[in-house]
């Protein structure tokens, strides 16, 4: 059995996933819809919150783009994972948070304003930072670096993809939220939960279509993904404690750093690493697992009072944000 797993670990770098062009386009459209939904929920007050708490925002960004990727590189070296698995793990943690963190922060009775602010800033930052961060951190893992040389990824191509997937839908969403707030308020109640459901269905459907491959390779990446996700949550929790945030803020920071936009990671994996199926496989597995851990953690926190004095979500129907638009 051990020899079989070792053989699969070697083969995962040559894994070929049969993903149709239509399915790839669908994933891209859903990710763009996600970012559009985040922007629909962005208010001027969110940017004011960044100004009011710049140190907290900086700590969150450092935790997301420096601390977690750095520890991930160490984890890939300790576990001695294959190159494509290492690239997938690094790619995921170099992506920004998704609005799932906002939804689950509300469920966890956390600081929703901080969560939305962090998501907004990390999303805008990702346009320039994610491509550079992926290249830099992968360069510190010999197996990942060797594969990247073979693939020959141009960081500027990845920047262009990030602009199309992040900047344009985000800018469009902010414009609509500013010019047509009533339309934005109605649209965001549908856009975000619909995008989340569609993304999960696409990932599950794609895996079901290749269930044999899933069963073969899930054991190769399972330990790495579970440990990395736990590590990300611990870094988020530690960052919240280090900045002496009240309990709702700690919960927001934990989920913000621990949950990533794995839909974006999957799109980038399919766009730039299509010959390295292990990269997309890791991104897909990460997306399913961090949804599970996020739901479990937010449910556990929901049953425990977070303290008073910090906004933990909307109090009236007129102020409903996307974090309360989906009953999880």
N, C-alpha and C positions, 0 to 999 in steps of 0.2 A: 504493500500500500504506500509506504514511504517513497519507494522508487517511482511509483506511478505519479504521485504528487510532484516529485522533483522533475519528472519528465514534462508534466504539464506546465510547471513553472518556467521551464526553458522554452516551451512552445508558445507561451502567451505573447512573447515578443513578435511572433509571426502569425498571431491570430488574425484571421480575416473575418470581419463582420459583414454580413450581407444586408446593408442598409440602402434602401432605394432612394433615389433622388427626391421623390415625393415626400418620403418620411423625413429626410434631412431638412427639406424646405419647411415642413410642418413644425419641426422642432425649433427652427430659427424664428418662424412666425410667432410661436408661443412664447419664446424667450423675449422677443421684441414686445409682445403684448404684456408680459410681466413688467418690463421696464416702463412701458407706457402707463400701466396701472400704478406703479410707484410714483411716477410723476404727477398723475392725477391727484394723488394724495398729498403732494408737496405744497406746503403753504409758506408764505413769507415768514410766519412765526417760526418755522423749522430752521430757517437760516438765521433768524435772530437767536435761536437757541444755541446755534453753533458759536455765535459771537459771545453769548453769555457764558458758555462753558467750553472755551477753546481747548483747555488743557485736557478735558475728558475726551473730546473728539480726537485730539492728537494721540492720546494713549490708545484709543480704540483703533485708529489707523495703524499705529505701530504694531499693535497686537495682531492685526489682520495681515499686514503685508511684510512684517519683519520677523516678529517672534514666532508665530505659528509656522510660517514657511521654513525658518531656520531649524526649528525643532523637528519639522517633518523631514528635512534632509537627514538629520541625525537618525531619525527613526528608520528611514529607508536603508541607511548604512548598517544599522544594528540588525535589522531583520534580513538584510542582504536580499532585498527584493529584486526582481528583474527590472531592466531598464524601462520598459513600457509602463510597468506598475508604478515605478518611481515618478515618471513623468506625469501620469494620471493623478497621483497623490499631490504632487506639487502644483499642478494646474488647478486643481479644485481649490486649494487654500490660497491661491493667488487671485481668485475671483472674488468679487464683492459679495456682501450679504444680499439675500433676496428678500422679497417682502413676506416670505414665510416667517422670518424672524419677527416682523411687526405683528403678524397674526398671533403667533405663539407668545409674544411678550404680553399682549393684551390678555390672552388666556391665563398667563402665569401671574397676572396682577402686577406686572412690571411697569417701568417708566416708559410709556409708549412714545412720548415726545422725544426722549433721548434715542429710542430705537429708530424712529423715523429719521431723525437728524443724522444718525450714524449711517443708516442705509443710503440716504441721499448723498452724503459726502463720499462714502466709499464707492458708490456707483459712478459718480462723476470722476473720481480719482482713477478708477479702474481703466478708463479709456487710454490713459498714458502709462499707468503703472503696471497693469497686468501683463502686457507683452514683455516689458523689460524684466519684471520680477520672474516670470517663467524662465526666460533665458538665463538669468543670473543664478537662480537657485538650482536649476537643472545642471548648470555647469559645475556645481559642487558635488555632484554624484557621478562618478566615472561611468557607470553603466548607462545612465540617462544621457550624459554628454556624448557618449559614443553613438547612441541612436540619433540624437539631434544632428550630429554631423552628417549621418547618412540621409536623414530627412531633409536637411538644409532649410530650416524654417527662417524666413525673412521676418524679423520683428515688425517691420513696417506693414507687411501684409496683415499681420495680426492686429496692428493698430487700426488699419482700415476696416477690418471685420468688426472690431470693437466699436468703431464710430457708427457703423451701420446698425449694429445690434443694440448699442447702449445710447450713444449720444443723440441720434435722430429720434427714436421713439420717446426718449426722455424729454428732449426739447419740445417735441410736439405735445406731450402730455402736460408739461408746465404751461405752454402757451394756451391750451384749452382751459386748464384750471384757472388761469389768470383772466382770460377774456370771457369765458362762459362757465363761471363757478357752479351754476345750477345744473348745467349739462354734465359737468365733471362729477358732481355729487351723485347724480343718478348712475353715470357710467361706471364709476369705480366699484359700486356695489355688485356689478355683474362681471366686469373685466377681470378682477383679481382672482376670485374663486373659480371662475371659468378657466382661466389660464392654468391655475394650479391643478385642477381636475384633469384637464386635457394633457398636461405634461406627464402626470402620473400614469394616465391611461396609455400614452404613447410609449413610455418606458416599459411599463408592464407588458403591453402588447408586443413590443419588439423582443422582449426577453422570452415571452411565451412562444413567439415564432421560432426562436432558437433555444428552446428549453434544454436541449441536449448540451449545447455549449455552456449554458448557465450552470447546469449541474456539474459539468466537468471542471469549470474554472472558478466557481465561487469559493471553493476551499482554498484556492491559491491566494486570493486577495482578501478573504474575510478577516483574518487576524489583523492585517495591516490597516484595513478600513476601520474596524472597531477601535483599535488603539489610537489611530489618528483622530477620529471623531471625538473620543474621550479626551485626548490631549487638547484639542481645540476648545472644548467646553471648559476644561480646567484653566487654560490660558485666559479665556474670557472672564471666568469667575475671579481669577487672581487679579486681572486688570481692574475689575470693578472694585475689589477690596483695596487694591493698592492706591486707587484714587479716592478712597474713603467715601464712596457713593453710599447713599442709603440703600436699604434692601431692594426697593423697586428698581433702582439704577443698576445694582449688581445683577439682578435677573435679566435686565435688558442687555447689559454688556455681555453676559454669558451666552445668551442666545444669538446675539449679533455676531460674535466671533466664532461661535460653535456651529452655526448654520450658514452655509454658503449657497450662492446661486449656481447650483450644480447643473441647471439647465443650460446656462451660459457655458460652463465647463464642457458639457457634452457637445454643444455646437462647435466650440473651438477644437475639441478633440476630433470630431468628424471632418471638420474643414481642413485641419493642418496635419492630422496624424491618422489619415484613413488607412494607411498601410500598417499601422500599429494598433490593432484592434484592442490590445490590452489597455490603452489609454482611455478609450471610450467606455470600455467595460468597467474600469474603476470609477469613472465619473457617474455612470448609471447606478452602480451599486452604492456609491456614496450618497446619491440623491435619495434612494430608498431608505438607507439606514439612518441618515440624519433627520429624515422626516419622522421616523419611528422614535428615535431618541428625543427629538424636540417635543413630540407629543407627550411622551412619557414624563419628561422633566417638567413641562409646563403644566400638565395635569397634577403632578405631585405638588408643585408650588401653588397651584390654584387653591388647594385645600389648606394652605397655610397663609395667614394674614401677612402682608408685606410691610405693614406700617403705614403711617399717614404722612401727609405733607408733600407728596409728589404725585403728579398727574399720572394715573394708570389707565386712562382711557376715556371715552366719551361718556357723558352723563345724560345727554338729550339726543333725541332722534335727529335734530338739526345738525348736531356735531358729530354724527357717526363717521368714523374713519374706517379704512378697509380692514383694520385689525379686528373689527367687530362685525364685519359683513358676512363672515363665514362661521357657522357653528361647527366647531371641531370636536 
